């Protein structure tokens, strides 16, 4: 059996954080994945471009166990990051998460599958989406099915794309 301290770390991409902010559930993230979540400084910088995000991000990094980390000074990770941004045209935050996850064997929490899915599959990177995080919250009893469905409705009403209208539909779709 794997000890909780040995579970792989999870890199948060901006879209998952934004979904949890829109649903007013941002402080649920560290409850769902206690001591496993990492936020790269590049993703933090990307989020802080939006003035409305500042208080949320400061609370997330200063008042929870989510660890803010500096982009590694590792030549292989830097090369991968450059390839992703320059050659593949991916965003800075996504590129940073993908490059670090590939070389550190971390999981990515990101919902922009059109930008990450193929790369993750080709490079053996595990990824989870906002919906997967909701499933985990539901399974752990942190959120009820109704709370998950409300989350989905609110996030969709605020203009973000989620693939289903309910947690049960998502679970059926995954089977």
N, C-alpha and C positions, 0 to 999 in steps of 0.2 A: 504494500500500500504506500502511495506517495504521501509524504508529509506536506502540510500546507505550505511550509516554507520552501519546498522544492517545486511548487507549481511554477510554470513559466510565467515570466512577467508579461504584462500586456501594455503595449504602446497605444495611447489614445490619440486618434486623429481628430481634427477639428469638428467634422460633421457629427460624430457621436456626442461630443460635448455640447454642440449647438442643439441637438435634439433634446438632450436632457435639460438644458437651460430653457428651451421653449416650453417644455412640459412642466417646468418648475420642480424638477426632481433631481437637480444636479448633485445634491448631497447624498443621493442614493447610490451613486457610482462606487464610492469607497466602501459602502456597506455590502454591495454585491460581490466585489472582488477585493476583499480586505488585504491590504499590504501587497497587492500585485500590480497596481496601476502606476504607469510612468507617463509623464508628459515631457516631451522634448521641448527644449527652449525655442526651437524653430516653430513648432506648432503653437506654443504660447504666444510668440511674437505675431504669428498669423492671426490668432484670435484677438489680440490686443489692438489690431488695426481698427476694430469696431469698438468705439468708445463705450457702447452699451454692455460690452462683455467684461470690462475691466473689473468691476466689483465681484462678478462671478468667478473669474479666473483667480483673482487674489484670494478669495475665500477658499477656493478649491486647493490651491497650492500652500496656503498658510494655515488652514484650519482642518485639513484632512490628512490621511496617510498617503495621498497621491504624491509621488515624488517627482519633482521637477528636475530633469537631468539635462546636462549640456550635451550638445551633439558631439559624439566621440571624435577625438583627434587621432583617427586611425586611417591610414592611407587607402586601404581597401574600401572602407565605408565612404570616404570622401569621393573616391573614384565612382563608386556605384551611385551616389547622390548626384554627382555631375552628369553621369550617363542618363539618369532618370529625368533630371530637369532639362538638360540640354538636348539630348537625342530623342527622348520619348515625350517631352513637353509636359511632364506631370508637374503639379503644383509643388511648392517648396515643402509644405508640411507633409503631404503624402509621400514625396520622394524621400524625405528624411526618415519617416516611419518605415518605408519599404527597405531602404538601405540598411538601417540599423537592425530591423527584424531579420533580414537575410543573414547578416553576419553574427548576430548575437542570439539567434534562435528564439526571438520573442514572438509573441502573438500580436497581431494588429487588430485594434477595434476601429473599424472604418466602414462606412456605409456606401461609399461611392464605388460600387462594384464594377462599373464600366471602366474605372481607372485602375483598380487594384486586383481584381479577380484573376485575370490571365497571368499577370506577373507573379502573383502569389502561387498559383498552381504550377507555373514553370519553375519556380525557385523553392518549392517545398515550404512556403510560409503559411502558417495557420492564420486565418482571419476570422473575426466575428463581427457581426453587424449590430446595429441598434436593436433589431428584432431579437437577435440571439442573446443580447444582454437582458432584454425584457424577459425572455424565457427563463434565463438563469435567476432573475429576481423573483419570478413566479414560483419556480421550483424550490427556491430557498425560503419561500414564505415572506419575502421582503415586500412584495407587491401582490395584491390579489389579482384575479383575472379581470375584474372590473377596473381596477387601477391601471392595469396594462392596456386595456381597451381605451380607457380615457386618455392615457398617454398618447396612444396612436392617433386618436381623434384630434386631440389638441395640436400635436405636431403637424399633422396633415392640414388642419385648418389654418395653421400659421405658415403654410407654403412649402413645407418640406415633403419629400417623397418617402413613403414607407410602402413596402410591397403588399401589405394586407390591411384590412380594416379591423381585424381582431387577432388576438394571440392564438385562438383555436384554429383559425384559417391558416395562420402561418405554420403552426405545428402540422396540420394536415398537408400543406404544401411541401413540407420538408420530408415527409414520410416516403 
